[in-house]
Amino acid sequence: MAGLVNKGTCAEMGTEIINVSGLGVIAASDLVDAAKKIAKAVKG
């Protein structure tokens, strides 16, 4: 079942809260998304 993502019922709302929190946290939807965002953040 590769590619199947199970998200909670409030995943979108939680991501939005993280994004506007000002905490300097980068929200990701899965490990692939997280790896891409980390690589981009490190490169500047």
N, CA, C and O of each residue as an XYZ file, in Angstrom:
176
protein
N       0.818     -1.193      0.000
C       0.000      0.000      0.000
C       0.862      1.257      0.000
O       0.550      2.215      0.708
N       1.908      1.270     -0.758
C       2.775      2.435     -0.848
C       1.984      3.626     -1.353
O       1.152      3.495     -2.251
N       2.243      4.777     -0.779
C       1.574      5.992     -1.201
C       0.293      6.298     -0.445
O      -0.277      7.377     -0.610
N      -0.166      5.373      0.377
C      -1.386      5.591      1.149
C      -1.048      6.442      2.368
O      -0.198      6.069      3.176
N      -1.709      7.573      2.497
C      -1.466      8.473      3.622
C      -2.723      8.563      4.455
O      -3.793      8.906      3.954
N      -2.587      8.252      5.728
C      -3.698      8.336      6.655
C      -3.502      9.570      7.523
O      -2.586      9.616      8.345
N      -4.363     10.572      7.343
C      -4.265     11.810      8.104
C      -5.413     11.887      9.084
O      -6.483     11.324      8.854
N      -5.187     12.577     10.161
C      -6.234     12.780     11.149
C      -7.312     13.711     10.627
O      -7.150     14.342      9.582
N      -8.396     13.792     11.347
C      -9.537     14.588     10.906
C      -9.253     16.082     10.928
O      -9.935     16.845     10.245
N      -8.272     16.509     11.689
C      -7.954     17.946     11.789
C      -6.557     18.245     11.259
O      -5.949     19.238     11.659
N      -6.039     17.409     10.370
C      -4.669     17.567      9.875
C      -4.456     18.910      9.190
O      -3.450     19.577      9.433
N      -5.389     19.309      8.341
C      -5.232     20.582      7.637
C      -5.266     21.766      8.602
O      -4.481     22.704      8.462
N      -6.157     21.728      9.565
C      -6.245     22.804     10.537
C      -4.974     22.855     11.395
O      -4.467     23.937     11.691
N      -4.471     21.704     11.785
C      -3.247     21.652     12.575
C      -2.053     22.199     11.817
O      -1.229     22.917     12.385
N      -1.952     21.864     10.532
C      -0.869     22.374      9.700
C      -0.946     23.888      9.603
O       0.078     24.565      9.692
N      -2.125     24.419      9.425
C      -2.301     25.866      9.342
C      -1.908     26.543     10.649
O      -1.260     27.589     10.628
N      -2.283     25.969     11.772
C      -1.918     26.521     13.077
C      -0.404     26.564     13.214
O       0.145     27.565     13.676
N       0.279     25.496     12.823
C       1.744     25.464     12.887
C       2.338     26.532     11.976
O       3.264     27.242     12.368
N       1.803     26.645     10.756
C       2.355     27.590      9.787
C       2.235     29.041     10.227
O       3.113     29.841      9.905
N       1.188     29.410     10.946
C       0.994     30.803     11.355
C       1.433     31.059     12.798
O       1.264     32.170     13.300
N       1.987     30.063     13.467
C       2.336     30.194     14.880
C       3.529     31.107     15.146
O       3.664     31.646     16.245
N       4.392     31.283     14.150
C       5.585     32.090     14.362
C       6.685     31.360     15.114
O       7.660     31.981     15.537
N       6.545     30.063     15.286
C       7.517     29.289     16.056
C       8.736     28.842     15.253
O       9.667     28.268     15.818
N       8.742     29.092     13.962
C       9.868     28.645     13.145
C       9.842     27.152     12.877
O      10.877     26.553     12.587
N       8.671     26.550     12.972
C       8.493     25.130     12.703
C       7.973     24.974     11.283
O       7.088     25.716     10.857
N       8.518     24.019     10.556
C       8.070     23.754      9.196
C       7.231     22.484      9.214
O       7.731     21.406      9.536
N       5.957     22.614      8.867
C       5.054     21.461      8.851
C       5.253     20.676      7.557
O       5.483     21.264      6.500
N       5.165     19.355      7.641
C       5.288     18.493      6.467
C       4.166     17.462      6.495
O       3.692     17.063      7.559
N       3.753     17.042      5.304
C       2.636     16.107      5.217
C       3.071     14.650      5.346
O       2.277     13.794      5.737
N       4.343     14.365      5.015
C       4.873     13.009      5.141
C       6.407     13.095      5.124
O       6.967     14.189      5.051
N       7.077     11.951      5.191
C       8.535     11.970      5.266
C       9.197     12.485      3.991
O      10.244     13.129      4.059
N       8.608     12.215      2.844
C       9.159     12.726      1.589
C       9.052     14.249      1.565
O      10.009     14.938      1.212
N       7.896     14.765      1.938
C       7.692     16.208      2.002
C       8.662     16.824      3.009
O       9.235     17.881      2.746
N       8.848     16.181      4.147
C       9.767     16.686      5.170
C      11.197     16.728      4.645
O      11.905     17.709      4.871
N      11.631     15.684      3.951
C      12.989     15.650      3.408
C      13.210     16.777      2.401
O      14.258     17.423      2.407
N      12.232     17.011      1.546
C      12.336     18.103      0.564
C      12.421     19.450      1.255
O      13.222     20.299      0.864
N      11.597     19.655      2.286
C      11.585     20.935      2.997
C      12.867     21.145      3.792
O      13.359     22.270      3.886
N      13.415     20.073      4.368
C      14.688     20.179      5.092
C      15.811     20.557      4.135
O      16.615     21.441      4.432
N      15.865     19.892      2.993
C      16.912     20.180      1.998
C      16.817     21.635      1.544
O      17.835     22.313      1.410
N      15.606     22.109      1.311
C      15.412     23.491      0.878
C      15.827     24.473      1.982
O      16.458     25.491      1.698
N      15.479     24.174      3.230
C      15.816     25.057      4.342
C      17.329     25.121      4.574
O      17.862     26.181      4.902
N      18.008     24.010      4.407
C      19.452     23.960      4.624
C      20.190     24.740      3.539
O      21.189     25.407      3.807
N      19.677     24.645      2.303
C      20.309     25.357      1.188
C      20.112     26.858      1.290
O      20.888     27.639      0.740
N      19.059     27.253      2.003
C      18.801     28.679      2.187
C      17.929     29.226      1.222
O      17.631     30.420      1.266
